[in-house]
Amino acid sequence: MPHERFTFVLQSTRMVTPRVRQFNFRREDGAPFRWAAGQFVTLHMPFTDKELRRSYSIAASPEHSGDVELAITYVDGGRGTGLLFAMEPGARVQATGPFGKFQLREDSLQRDLLVATGTGIAPFRAMLPQLRKRLNGGGHEAVLLMGVRGPDELLYGEDMLQLARENPHFQFITSYSRRLSEPAVAHERKGYVQDHLMELNPDPARDIVYLCGNPGMIDDAVAKLKAVGFQTHNLRREKFVSSN
Ligand SMILES: Cc1cc2nc3c(=O)[nH]c(=O)nc-3n(C[C@H](O)[C@H](O)[C@H](O)COP(=O)(O)OP(=O)(O)OC[C@H]3O[C@@H](n4cnc5c(N)ncnc54)[C@H](O)[C@@H]3O)c2cc1C
């Protein structure tokens, strides 16, 4: 059965890093839009003789009652992002959703390892209230590893650092794939996020790993995790690819 289509109206935008813009949408018909942390929406955009379908993870927690926030990376020559970055507040776009099962598992083990590249941080930002509750419940740890090229691309980093300051059982690690522009501070590492993940000695008996963003990073991380005994039930992944 086809999914219900509705119209989103763009309320506002703001650049959150030099290449990432946050888009705030609201349903035109005023109906509430409900989602679970980790889910995504699909935008349907006319493009020459066809319709593009582009999915975006919702970057806001479902507990936040405001707009649907999407964090979108500008892609040079990208068809969908070319259209989206030209939109001004008041513009309309067709949408379906929410979709997806990239959610925190209820039957969590001892440690959640959350791994993102770039805008792959969006679903984890939506999960923050849920993570906070889980960590406050005791007996649980979480590490969020974020891979970007450099400090200027550290999208929503302050939200993550805030949780790390509040809760000793939450660690935030940033992996910079290009040279650091300033001396490293405690949470900063030089290199690739999947290598820093393996330095945490992931253990299938106590960890669940959530991977989101660049497909190359996810494939590489999954190969490394499988080599130390992880299987599908301990791995959750959301690859950022275009549908058509
Ligand atoms: C479930 C899901 C959730 C997603 N969530 C997000 C999200 O929250 N934020 C977000 O920005 N994207 C997200 N994406 C990716 C998004 O749907 C598009 O693929 C992306 O915006 C590029 O679309 P485009 O039409 O501009 O590029 P296209 O016209 O499809 O691609 C143009 C060229 O750019 C390359 N390319 C595509 N994406 C990138 C990229 N990110 N960086 C560099 N090169 C690229 C392609 O390989 C191609 O060669 C998600 C994808 C899925 C499936």
The ligand as an SDF file (V2000), in Angstrom:
LIG
                    3D

 53 58  0  0  0  0  0  0  0  0999 V2000
   17.9520    6.3820    5.3030 C   0  0  0  0  0  0  0  0  0  0  0  0
   18.7900    7.5310    4.7660 C   0  0  0  0  0  0  0  0  0  0  0  0
   18.9900    8.6500    5.5580 C   0  0  0  0  0  0  0  0  0  0  0  0
   19.7690    9.7110    5.0810 C   0  0  0  0  0  0  0  0  0  0  0  0
   19.9570   10.7900    5.8800 N   0  0  0  0  0  0  0  0  0  0  0  0
   20.6970   11.8310    5.4360 C   0  0  0  0  0  0  0  0  0  0  0  0
   20.9060   12.9730    6.2820 C   0  0  0  0  0  0  0  0  0  0  0  0
   20.4030   13.0400    7.4090 O   0  0  0  0  0  0  0  0  0  0  0  0
   21.6600   13.9850    5.7950 N   0  0  0  0  0  0  0  0  0  0  0  0
   22.2350   13.9330    4.5360 C   0  0  0  0  0  0  0  0  0  0  0  0
   22.9160   14.9010    4.1540 O   0  0  0  0  0  0  0  0  0  0  0  0
   22.0490   12.8540    3.7200 N   0  0  0  0  0  0  0  0  0  0  0  0
   21.2850   11.8200    4.1350 C   0  0  0  0  0  0  0  0  0  0  0  0
   21.0760   10.7570    3.3020 N   0  0  0  0  0  0  0  0  0  0  0  0
   21.6100   10.8030    1.9100 C   0  0  0  0  0  0  0  0  0  0  0  0
   20.6020   11.5640    0.9970 C   0  0  0  0  0  0  0  0  0  0  0  0
   19.4090   10.8090    0.8650 O   0  0  0  0  0  0  0  0  0  0  0  0
   21.1660   11.8210   -0.4240 C   0  0  0  0  0  0  0  0  0  0  0  0
   21.7500   10.6330   -0.9100 O   0  0  0  0  0  0  0  0  0  0  0  0
   22.1870   12.9510   -0.4440 C   0  0  0  0  0  0  0  0  0  0  0  0
   21.5850   14.1560    0.0220 O   0  0  0  0  0  0  0  0  0  0  0  0
   22.7520   13.2020   -1.8700 C   0  0  0  0  0  0  0  0  0  0  0  0
   21.6870   13.4370   -2.7420 O   0  0  0  0  0  0  0  0  0  0  0  0
   21.8750   14.2580   -4.1030 P   0  0  0  0  0  0  0  0  0  0  0  0
   20.6670   14.0180   -4.9320 O   0  0  0  0  0  0  0  0  0  0  0  0
   22.2460   15.6830   -3.8020 O   0  0  0  0  0  0  0  0  0  0  0  0
   23.1590   13.5970   -4.7610 O   0  0  0  0  0  0  0  0  0  0  0  0
   23.1240   12.6090   -6.0470 P   0  0  0  0  0  0  0  0  0  0  0  0
   22.6900   13.3660   -7.2520 O   0  0  0  0  0  0  0  0  0  0  0  0
   22.3740   11.3730   -5.6930 O   0  0  0  0  0  0  0  0  0  0  0  0
   24.6740   12.2340   -6.1290 O   0  0  0  0  0  0  0  0  0  0  0  0
   25.5980   13.0310   -6.8470 C   0  0  0  0  0  0  0  0  0  0  0  0
   27.0090   12.4830   -6.6710 C   0  0  0  0  0  0  0  0  0  0  0  0
   27.4800   12.7560   -5.3460 O   0  0  0  0  0  0  0  0  0  0  0  0
   27.8430   11.5620   -4.6440 C   0  0  0  0  0  0  0  0  0  0  0  0
   27.3480   11.7370   -3.2650 N   0  0  0  0  0  0  0  0  0  0  0  0
   26.1050   11.4550   -2.7950 C   0  0  0  0  0  0  0  0  0  0  0  0
   26.0200   11.7890   -1.4740 N   0  0  0  0  0  0  0  0  0  0  0  0
   27.2230   12.2850   -1.1380 C   0  0  0  0  0  0  0  0  0  0  0  0
   27.7570   12.8200    0.0800 C   0  0  0  0  0  0  0  0  0  0  0  0
   27.0450   12.8990    1.2000 N   0  0  0  0  0  0  0  0  0  0  0  0
   29.0410   13.2740    0.0580 N   0  0  0  0  0  0  0  0  0  0  0  0
   29.7830   13.2240   -1.0690 C   0  0  0  0  0  0  0  0  0  0  0  0
   29.3260   12.7350   -2.2380 N   0  0  0  0  0  0  0  0  0  0  0  0
   28.0860   12.2740   -2.2790 C   0  0  0  0  0  0  0  0  0  0  0  0
   27.1100   10.4520   -5.3830 C   0  0  0  0  0  0  0  0  0  0  0  0
   27.8190    9.2220   -5.2590 O   0  0  0  0  0  0  0  0  0  0  0  0
   27.1040   10.9590   -6.8230 C   0  0  0  0  0  0  0  0  0  0  0  0
   28.3210   10.6700   -7.4490 O   0  0  0  0  0  0  0  0  0  0  0  0
   20.3300    9.6580    3.7680 C   0  0  0  0  0  0  0  0  0  0  0  0
   20.1130    8.5190    2.9720 C   0  0  0  0  0  0  0  0  0  0  0  0
   19.3430    7.4750    3.4710 C   0  0  0  0  0  0  0  0  0  0  0  0
   19.1080    6.2610    2.5910 C   0  0  0  0  0  0  0  0  0  0  0  0
  1  2  1  0
  2  3  1  0
  2 52  2  0
  3  4  2  0
  4  5  1  0
  4 50  1  0
  5  6  2  0
  6  7  1  0
  6 13  1  0
  7  8  2  0
  7  9  1  0
  9 10  1  0
 10 11  2  0
 10 12  1  0
 12 13  2  0
 13 14  1  0
 14 15  1  0
 14 50  1  0
 15 16  1  0
 16 17  1  0
 16 18  1  0
 18 19  1  0
 18 20  1  0
 20 21  1  0
 20 22  1  0
 22 23  1  0
 23 24  1  0
 24 25  2  0
 24 26  1  0
 24 27  1  0
 27 28  1  0
 28 29  2  0
 28 30  1  0
 28 31  1  0
 31 32  1  0
 32 33  1  0
 33 34  1  0
 33 48  1  0
 34 35  1  0
 35 36  1  0
 35 46  1  0
 36 37  1  0
 36 45  1  0
 37 38  2  0
 38 39  1  0
 39 40  1  0
 39 45  2  0
 40 41  1  0
 40 42  2  0
 42 43  1  0
 43 44  2  0
 44 45  1  0
 46 47  1  0
 46 48  1  0
 48 49  1  0
 50 51  2  0
 51 52  1  0
 52 53  1  0
M  END
$$$$
